[in-house]
Amino acid sequence: MPLQQAPGIATKNSIASTFRFSSTLIVATISSCQILDGTVETLQFPQLKQLGLHHVQISEQMQAFTMVAGNVKILAIHNFRLSLDMVICLIQSFACLEKLYIQTSNVPDGKNLWRHKHRDLIKHLNIRLKTIVLKKYRGVKSQASFATFFILNAKMLEFMVFEGRPYDDMRKFLAEQKKLLQLEKRASRGAQFHYTTTGCEHYFPHIKHVRDLSRADPFQCTC
C-alpha cells in the first residue's frame, strides 16, 4: 500500500489518522513533516521493508525507539543537510538495514564530528550496511567526516558510491579524497569505493512513487 505523509507537523492525532493502516505497510515514503517528541511511539510498521524520508525532522527519541520496523533493509533519505546524528538514530532503529541512499542539497552542511561525541556508541553499534550511496558529494569536510564514520566502522560494507560533479583535475581531487576519507583504514577490507560524476543539476529527488525504492538507485535521474 503506497503512502505519503502530508506536509506539516506530525502530531499524535495526525499520525493516528495518517498511519491507521501502518501495520500492513511494506513500502512507504514520509515527506515534509516534523515528528515531535511524544508522537514517535505511536508509529508501528511491523511489515515495513523499504522506507523513503524526504525533508523529515526526527526527534532524538528515535535513538531509543525501534518503530517495530526492524525489517527495513532499504532506506532513502533526502534532506537539506547531511546529518550524521540523524542517520545514526535511524541505524539504531533499523537493525536489518543493508542499503542506504542519501541525497542532500547544495547548502552548507554541519560539521558531522563524531570521534569524541560517539566514541562510546561505536563500541557496541552494529552497522549491518552493505551499500551506501552519497549523492551531491562535493568532498567538503562535513561530507567526508560523515563518510569516514562508515568507512572506519561499518565492518560489513561492500560498496560505497560517491556521486558528484566532474572536476578539472580529477586525479588530484581523488587523491585528496582518498587521504581525507582514510580508505586504507577501512573496517571492511573487501569494501569497494567508487566516485561517479553526473551532469544532472536537478535539486529535487526523482522518487515519484514508493515503488522507485526498489530500483538499484532510487535517486537516479531519469530525465
Wavefront OBJ file of the C-alpha trace (Angstrom):
o trace
v 0.000 0.000 0.000
v 1.638 3.267 -1.110
v 1.571 6.058 1.452
v 2.991 9.557 1.676
v 2.689 11.757 4.770
v 1.304 15.222 4.046
v 3.444 18.315 4.811
v 3.290 19.720 8.317
v 3.955 18.747 11.917
v 3.169 15.146 12.776
v 1.114 15.258 15.984
v -0.473 12.297 17.737
v -3.840 12.946 16.081
v -2.421 13.398 12.597
v -0.231 10.310 12.946
v -3.158 8.220 14.162
v -5.183 9.283 11.136
v -2.465 9.071 8.504
v -0.927 5.815 9.669
v -4.104 3.936 10.584
v -3.056 1.194 8.132
v 0.603 1.244 9.145
v 0.556 -2.344 10.406
v 0.108 -3.564 6.808
v 2.583 -1.243 5.050
v 5.507 -2.836 3.208
v 6.843 0.255 1.376
v 6.373 3.893 2.471
v 7.610 7.418 1.818
v 7.219 10.093 4.523
v 7.621 13.639 3.244
v 7.900 17.217 4.539
v 6.955 16.844 8.196
v 8.363 17.068 11.719
v 7.824 14.164 14.111
v 7.548 15.656 17.582
v 8.608 14.139 20.913
v 5.756 12.067 22.288
v 4.430 11.043 18.870
v 7.234 8.694 17.899
v 5.915 5.810 19.997
v 2.657 5.792 18.002
v 4.434 4.691 14.816
v 4.171 0.948 14.249
v 5.432 -0.606 10.997
v 5.887 -4.344 11.649
v 5.836 -5.283 7.926
v 7.831 -2.344 6.527
v 10.787 -3.271 4.297
v 11.520 -0.094 2.303
v 11.341 3.475 3.618
v 11.877 6.868 1.998
v 12.331 10.055 4.075
v 12.038 13.407 2.283
v 12.669 16.540 4.364
v 11.656 14.901 7.655
v 12.796 16.175 11.053
v 13.122 13.378 13.592
v 13.286 13.636 17.364
v 16.331 12.392 19.263
v 13.941 9.929 20.932
v 14.419 7.818 17.832
v 17.678 6.646 19.443
v 15.673 4.501 21.839
v 12.774 3.703 19.517
v 12.551 0.776 17.109
v 9.221 1.645 15.303
v 8.781 -2.320 15.233
v 10.065 -1.702 11.781
v 13.110 -3.846 12.261
v 12.618 -5.449 8.833
v 13.593 -2.330 6.850
v 16.510 -3.158 4.567
v 16.428 -0.182 2.164
v 16.381 3.444 3.321
v 16.431 6.509 1.056
v 16.874 9.955 2.646
v 16.623 13.380 1.047
v 17.236 16.303 3.394
v 18.551 19.848 3.163
v 21.576 18.982 5.279
v 23.601 15.845 5.797
v 23.140 14.865 9.444
v 25.206 12.006 10.825
v 23.362 12.125 14.158
v 20.028 11.551 12.417
v 21.376 8.672 10.334
v 22.888 7.028 13.414
v 19.475 7.246 15.108
v 17.882 5.537 12.107
v 20.531 2.808 12.003
v 19.793 2.045 15.631
v 16.088 1.822 14.797
v 16.503 -0.334 11.687
v 18.710 -3.198 12.780
v 18.417 -5.043 9.439
v 19.285 -2.043 7.257
v 21.540 -3.052 4.331
v 21.236 -0.259 1.750
v 21.378 3.477 2.445
v 20.835 6.148 -0.215
v 21.318 9.802 0.745
v 20.828 12.962 -1.286
v 21.324 16.445 0.142
v 21.042 19.941 -1.268
v 23.990 22.188 -2.027
v 23.569 24.293 1.103
v 26.417 24.169 3.663
v 26.383 21.058 5.864
v 27.054 20.798 9.582
v 30.385 19.570 10.861
v 29.302 15.943 11.453
v 32.062 15.437 14.014
v 31.809 12.022 15.645
v 35.089 10.686 17.083
v 34.610 12.204 20.541
v 30.821 12.514 20.555
v 30.106 8.906 19.594
v 33.201 7.164 20.933
v 31.183 5.119 23.469
v 28.425 4.327 20.973
v 30.886 2.967 18.416
v 31.947 0.209 20.810
v 28.583 -1.557 20.611
v 26.924 -0.143 17.471
v 26.265 -2.944 14.991
v 26.322 -1.459 11.487
v 24.989 -4.011 9.001
v 25.086 -1.704 5.981
v 26.434 -3.280 2.797
v 25.756 -0.468 0.317
v 25.951 3.309 0.836
v 25.334 5.872 -1.910
v 26.018 9.578 -1.278
v 24.525 11.942 -3.854
v 25.603 15.559 -4.388
v 29.012 14.759 -2.909
v 31.364 17.748 -3.031
v 34.204 16.422 -0.907
v 33.877 19.085 1.807
v 34.958 18.216 5.351
v 31.441 17.678 6.725
v 30.621 15.200 3.974
v 33.986 13.479 4.317
v 33.500 13.200 8.093
v 30.082 11.638 7.523
v 31.511 9.114 5.070
v 34.530 8.352 7.252
v 32.264 7.283 10.109
v 31.031 4.384 7.981
v 34.356 3.688 6.293
v 36.054 3.182 9.658
v 33.181 1.446 11.472
v 30.985 -0.488 9.008
v 32.571 -3.942 9.039
v 30.061 -5.451 6.579
v 30.334 -2.681 3.975
v 30.707 -3.905 0.379
v 30.163 -0.850 -1.814
v 30.261 2.888 -1.202
v 29.463 5.240 -4.058
v 30.126 8.982 -4.116
v 28.315 10.872 -6.851
v 29.237 14.476 -7.622
v 30.224 16.877 -10.336
v 33.279 16.418 -12.547
v 36.446 18.330 -11.636
v 39.104 19.720 -13.981
v 41.809 17.743 -12.225
v 40.077 14.517 -11.187
v 43.317 12.777 -10.238
v 44.152 15.493 -7.727
v 40.622 15.527 -6.308
v 40.519 11.737 -5.906
v 43.980 11.640 -4.320
v 42.900 14.260 -1.781
v 39.685 12.383 -1.050
v 41.470 9.061 -0.597
v 43.609 10.630 2.113
v 40.755 12.574 3.707
v 38.482 9.511 3.810
v 41.230 7.295 5.260
v 40.365 4.450 2.914
v 43.460 2.499 3.923
v 41.973 2.190 7.439
v 38.579 0.876 6.305
v 36.851 -1.538 8.676
v 35.749 -3.795 5.832
v 38.849 -4.870 3.957
v 36.819 -6.054 0.977
v 34.855 -2.823 0.573
v 34.973 -1.066 -2.790
v 34.723 2.698 -3.241
v 33.643 4.478 -6.402
v 33.340 8.130 -7.405
v 30.962 8.805 -10.265
v 30.123 12.066 -11.989
v 26.765 13.331 -13.152
v 25.590 16.244 -15.237
v 22.194 16.310 -13.563
v 21.639 19.581 -11.714
v 18.114 18.858 -10.527
v 17.591 19.704 -6.876
v 14.558 17.536 -6.177
v 14.969 13.765 -5.932
v 13.471 11.569 -8.621
v 11.396 9.403 -6.312
v 7.934 9.857 -7.774
v 6.443 6.716 -6.292
v 7.381 4.462 -3.418
v 7.990 1.688 -5.957
v 11.087 3.648 -7.038
v 12.758 2.462 -3.828
v 13.077 -0.962 -5.437
v 15.393 0.394 -8.147
v 19.137 -0.076 -7.913
v 19.381 3.686 -7.260
v 16.115 5.350 -6.122
v 17.552 8.841 -6.782
v 18.755 8.075 -10.313
v 17.918 10.880 -12.727
v 15.536 9.697 -15.440
v 15.500 12.957 -17.411
l 1 2 3 4 5 6 7 8 9 10 11 12 13 14 15 16 17 18 19 20 21 22 23 24 25 26 27 28 29 30 31 32 33 34 35 36 37 38 39 40 41 42 43 44 45 46 47 48 49 50 51 52 53 54 55 56 57 58 59 60 61 62 63 64 65 66 67 68 69 70 71 72 73 74 75 76 77 78 79 80 81 82 83 84 85 86 87 88 89 90 91 92 93 94 95 96 97 98 99 100 101 102 103 104 105 106 107 108 109 110 111 112 113 114 115 116 117 118 119 120 121 122 123 124 125 126 127 128 129 130 131 132 133 134 135 136 137 138 139 140 141 142 143 144 145 146 147 148 149 150 151 152 153 154 155 156 157 158 159 160 161 162 163 164 165 166 167 168 169 170 171 172 173 174 175 176 177 178 179 180 181 182 183 184 185 186 187 188 189 190 191 192 193 194 195 196 197 198 199 200 201 202 203 204 205 206 207 208 209 210 211 212 213 214 215 216 217 218 219 220 221 222 223
